[in-house]
Amino acid sequence: MALMSVLTPALAAVLCLVIGFILLKSREPETQTSSTKAPGKDFRPWVDQDLQDDTETTAREDEDDGWVDSGEEDLPHVPYTPRRYPQETMLQRSHEFYALMNQRRSVRFLSPEPVPREVIENVIRTAGTAPSGAHTEPWTFVLVSDTETKHQIRLIVEEEEEVNYRQRMGDKWVHDLAKLRTNWIKEYLDVAPYLVLIFKQTHGLLSNGKKKTHYYNEISVSIACGILLAALQNAGLVTVTTTPLNCGPQLRLLLKRPVNEKLLMLLPVGYPASDATVPDLKRKPLDDIMVHI
Ligand SMILES: Cc1cc2nc3c(=O)[nH]c(=O)nc-3n(C[C@H](O)[C@H](O)[C@H](O)COP(=O)(O)O)c2cc1C
């Protein structure tokens, strides 16, 4: 009995400590933001917080209510007979296409000279020919030529990019970019006649409010972006591939895009400025990028 009367206050004190610790823990935020996270082994600042590849297949099994299947039960199949070239022509065409694409460079100095709208529309049509997971075509290309909207985009991007460069990216990334002489000043966002903002649709939103799974949406949209870059090159236009870190939500609101769309890429498009320069980069030779087994 005497032992119990000594132990009870001690047990109560320990219990209070444990409860206090649990309460404190539960108040801590679950994740740290990229601007506060200290650089460490797992520091990956280039992973945009708004850009998870979230093909929502698991959600469908648990809560089937809000989701629909594609609906097309029996799609007719039609003959496909694309043009076939003699080997010599194939060789020539493949070489010419390589030569064209090898001329492509990321250009950060653009001319304000107007570009025919129809050319840009054809380029975007071409991007829309990309393959996509289960033919879901999970992309939206927002074409901006309005001067004020371009400027608003520049303000958002420059504000976030300054924080990216000064805080989020970390010394190593900033150091790796130094040779490209990039920084948070993005004059081309005002100057380029067109900005193309490419959004991935994480899922489809149907008019009846149901959702449709967009399988591999990020891979699909990335392929479309690659085709778009090739089409721009083919038309004699230039761009620079940009992925402005943590600007997605603000740009989505500015451009009045729905919640299922996330910004993947922002491309200023136009002719190069007459005094444009590019870093003198070299590309890896075939032996370094291909393994033939
Ligand atoms: C996914 C991706 C993101 C990029 N982001 C940027 C960017 O934010 N700003 C920029 O100036 N260049 C950006 N670039 C362009 C690269 O710096 C450029 O492609 C690389 O230096 C090679 O140069 P090249 O495109 O002239 O061959 C990006 C390229 C890729 C593929």
The ligand as an SDF file (V2000), in Angstrom:
LIG
                    3D

 31 33  0  0  0  0  0  0  0  0999 V2000
   12.3070   19.5630  -68.1420 C   0  0  0  0  0  0  0  0  0  0  0  0
   13.1190   20.7530  -68.5460 C   0  0  0  0  0  0  0  0  0  0  0  0
   13.0540   21.8970  -67.7710 C   0  0  0  0  0  0  0  0  0  0  0  0
   13.7730   23.0310  -68.1370 C   0  0  0  0  0  0  0  0  0  0  0  0
   13.6180   24.1550  -67.4040 N   0  0  0  0  0  0  0  0  0  0  0  0
   14.2320   25.2870  -67.8000 C   0  0  0  0  0  0  0  0  0  0  0  0
   13.9710   26.5040  -67.1260 C   0  0  0  0  0  0  0  0  0  0  0  0
   13.1840   26.5580  -66.1730 O   0  0  0  0  0  0  0  0  0  0  0  0
   14.6010   27.6300  -67.5650 N   0  0  0  0  0  0  0  0  0  0  0  0
   15.4660   27.6070  -68.6330 C   0  0  0  0  0  0  0  0  0  0  0  0
   16.0050   28.6540  -68.9920 O   0  0  0  0  0  0  0  0  0  0  0  0
   15.7190   26.4500  -69.3000 N   0  0  0  0  0  0  0  0  0  0  0  0
   15.1120   25.3010  -68.9260 C   0  0  0  0  0  0  0  0  0  0  0  0
   15.3150   24.1400  -69.6320 N   0  0  0  0  0  0  0  0  0  0  0  0
   16.1750   24.1480  -70.8190 C   0  0  0  0  0  0  0  0  0  0  0  0
   17.5080   23.4380  -70.5980 C   0  0  0  0  0  0  0  0  0  0  0  0
   18.3520   24.2500  -69.8290 O   0  0  0  0  0  0  0  0  0  0  0  0
   18.1130   23.1250  -71.9620 C   0  0  0  0  0  0  0  0  0  0  0  0
   17.2730   22.2270  -72.6500 O   0  0  0  0  0  0  0  0  0  0  0  0
   19.4780   22.4790  -71.8390 C   0  0  0  0  0  0  0  0  0  0  0  0
   20.3920   23.4070  -71.2960 O   0  0  0  0  0  0  0  0  0  0  0  0
   20.0020   21.9920  -73.1920 C   0  0  0  0  0  0  0  0  0  0  0  0
   20.0550   23.0550  -74.1150 O   0  0  0  0  0  0  0  0  0  0  0  0
   19.3040   22.9840  -75.5110 P   0  0  0  0  0  0  0  0  0  0  0  0
   17.8290   22.8910  -75.2320 O   0  0  0  0  0  0  0  0  0  0  0  0
   19.6860   24.2640  -76.2060 O   0  0  0  0  0  0  0  0  0  0  0  0
   19.7800   21.7560  -76.2310 O   0  0  0  0  0  0  0  0  0  0  0  0
   14.6190   22.9980  -69.2790 C   0  0  0  0  0  0  0  0  0  0  0  0
   14.6790   21.8340  -70.0510 C   0  0  0  0  0  0  0  0  0  0  0  0
   13.9330   20.7350  -69.6960 C   0  0  0  0  0  0  0  0  0  0  0  0
   13.9550   19.5060  -70.5750 C   0  0  0  0  0  0  0  0  0  0  0  0
  1  2  1  0
  2  3  1  0
  2 30  2  0
  3  4  2  0
  4  5  1  0
  4 28  1  0
  5  6  2  0
  6  7  1  0
  6 13  1  0
  7  8  2  0
  7  9  1  0
  9 10  1  0
 10 11  2  0
 10 12  1  0
 12 13  2  0
 13 14  1  0
 14 15  1  0
 14 28  1  0
 15 16  1  0
 16 17  1  0
 16 18  1  0
 18 19  1  0
 18 20  1  0
 20 21  1  0
 20 22  1  0
 22 23  1  0
 23 24  1  0
 24 25  2  0
 24 26  1  0
 24 27  1  0
 28 29  2  0
 29 30  1  0
 30 31  1  0
M  END
$$$$
